[in-house]
Amino acid sequence: MLTRKQLESVHAIRRRIERDEAQLKELDEDLPYDVKALSLSLNPSHSNFPHGIDSILASYMDKKNRYRQRILDRRRYLIGLLEEIDRFIASLEDPREQEIVELRCKECLTFEEIAISIHCSRSTVQRIYYRAIELFK
């Protein structure tokens, strides 16, 4: 069953995925010179490569694979969470509640942004949202 914390965590998970992707990209851009040369030739035993290049490459690849796996795990969790949120939203009877919960939980909009988009006051949006998720208290 979906918890209130999970319901409201989509934005944070998306930010974590973005940070991991940025770190992965940064890792690719900051590739050590020796590893760049090694990856071009694919021959670590070549006499022009310094000793220990295997451990540098192994460390680099391990770090890169950990970031990639973390991104995949978080995406998989996020997709499952979004599917649960869809089921919860579908279970709400009031279309206005559905819209507000979807905008808040899936689109990660603030109460102010939702109020502007549906032409209501912020306090009305907040009241409707919290009434809709009362189940999770």
C-alpha positions, -999 to +999 in steps of 0.1 A: +000+000+000+012+035-009+022+056+021+019+094+024+057+097+024+059+078-008+031+098-023+050+130-017+085+117-026+083+118-064+100+152-067+129+142-044+135+109-063+135+127-096+161+152-082+182+123-070+181+107-104+191+140-120+220+143-096+232+108-102+230+114-140+250+146-136+276+128-116+278+100-142+282+126-170+308+144-149+326+111-144+327+106-182+339+141-188+366+139-162+380+106-174+417+103-164+441+108-193+456+074-189+421+058-189+412+078-220+442+065-238+436+030-226+400+030-237+411+042-272+436+014-277+419-013-256+454-028-250+464-023-213+495-045-218+509-021-244+543-009-233+533+028-235+509+025-206+520+032-171+520+005-145+488+003-125+466+014-153+445-017-148+436-007-113+428+029-124+405+016-151+389-010-128+383+017-102+368+041-128+346+014-143+334+003-108+324+039-099+307+044-132+288+011-129+277+020-093+262+053-105+245+036-135+230+009-112+218+035-087+201+054-115+184+023-128+173+012-093+159+047-086+141+048-120+126+014-114+114+025-079+100+057-093+081+040-121+065+016-096+057+046-073+041+065-102+020+034-111+008+032-075+000+069-075-020+064-107-040+037-090-046+060-059-056+089-081-080+067-100-096+056-067-105+092-058-141+099-068-138+137-071-122+148-104-110+180-088-092+159-061-078+137-088-064+167-107-049+183-077-033+152-064-019+144-098-005+179-102+010+178-068+024+143-066+032+134-102+039+168-118+056+181-085+038+215-087+036+237-057+002+246-042+006+281-057+013+267-092-017+244-089-039+272-078-030+293-108-035+265-132-070+255-119-080+291-110-085+286-073-069+300-042-039+284-027-057+276+005-085+259-014-060+237-033-042+228-001-075+220+017-086+197-012-052+180-014-050+172+023-086+161+024-079+137-005-048+122+011-064+120+046-062+082+041-025+083+047-025+100+081 
